Amino acid sequence: MKITRLTTYRVAPRWMFLKVETDEGITGWGEPVLEGRARTVEAAVQEFAETLIGQDPMRINDLWQTMYRGHFYRGGAILMSAIAGIDQALWDIKGKALGVPVYQLLGGLVRDKMKVYSWVGGDRPADIVADMQRLMEGGFDTFKLNGTEEFGLLDTPRAIDTAVAKIAGVHDALGTQVSFGIDFHGRVSAPMAKPLLKALEPFRPLFVEEPVLAEQAEHYARLAASTSIPLAAGERMYSRFEFKRVLEAGGIAIVQPDLSHAGGITECHKIASMAEAYDVAFAPHCPLGPVALAACLQVDFVSHNAVLQEQSMGIHYNKGAELLDYVINKEDFRIANGYIHALPKPGLGVEVDEERVIRAAKNAPDWHNPIWRHKDGSVAEW
Ligand SMILES: [Mg+2]
């Protein structure tokens, strides 16, 4: 079999799909995208295409290493997102060619169904509680909330109290009926992370995500020593080589690589195994589309330390399209009592509605995150 063509489709809300075609008529889909940098990743995919066309798509390991090691400069968000989407499409082709889901090719199921959670936006506790109650009717009991809006390098007791009041309101209304993680989103700096974690401890969140930015990872071990809240990070780490340093330094209880940013299935399966060796849980980041989610689930189904899967149904970013709008086999992604069952179809297990993708690509928005500023006019972390 030979790879004949790579075609990218940027679509609403902020995603990009990749179709990899072969001379035997088998087609694989991937989702190579970096939110806000879709066009840059698209250019990287097209550069990799020059070395992929004419190659055997079944040799995923060699093609991955060629994309990674075959070029002097490697790694980082753009290149690893491009490799990620291409890698997903190659696994999709292999599974379809052999007639089995990807998890069969990775050794088979370690669980029957995967626990998923839902984002809840908003800042007013009453709105958050109402959203959670609505989602609880749909079977969810696990959620993630943002911890704060912009937060100063040295912020005030009032800012801490505002962040705590939101979590306290949810905790007082719903108690242990729900569990939730709190995403600091890299908005909190090292000096403030410690007091904020301490103030949130009584509400026993499942985890705090990106307590400080990944580039401040040396603080994770120190912060973990100061709090009983499990710390999570990984959506802005792009390879085994970055996770290696964090796992060795300690402090992170949950790694959250993104299957569309950290080299795809090939790389994230290895990151999950590395984490397992350190007794660290695996919870892939996925605020993206259905191909990315399917890729995450394939690795979750074979990784004993996979504990939670993020998914973007109803997420505040999904303007112009929802998670399953481009999917034909929607029933396979049905969430029952907070779980998704092992996807039965060959390959990644997602049947992409190609006509709809082509139509959507004609009118794709160019999504970027907003630029936030502090009160003094300086740039704030979004
Ligand atoms: Mg996050």
Boltz pocket constraint, residues with backbone or C-beta under 6 A from the ligand:
constraints:
  - pocket:
      binder: B
      contacts: [[A, 183], [A, 185], [A, 209], [A, 210], [A, 235]]
      max_distance: 6.0
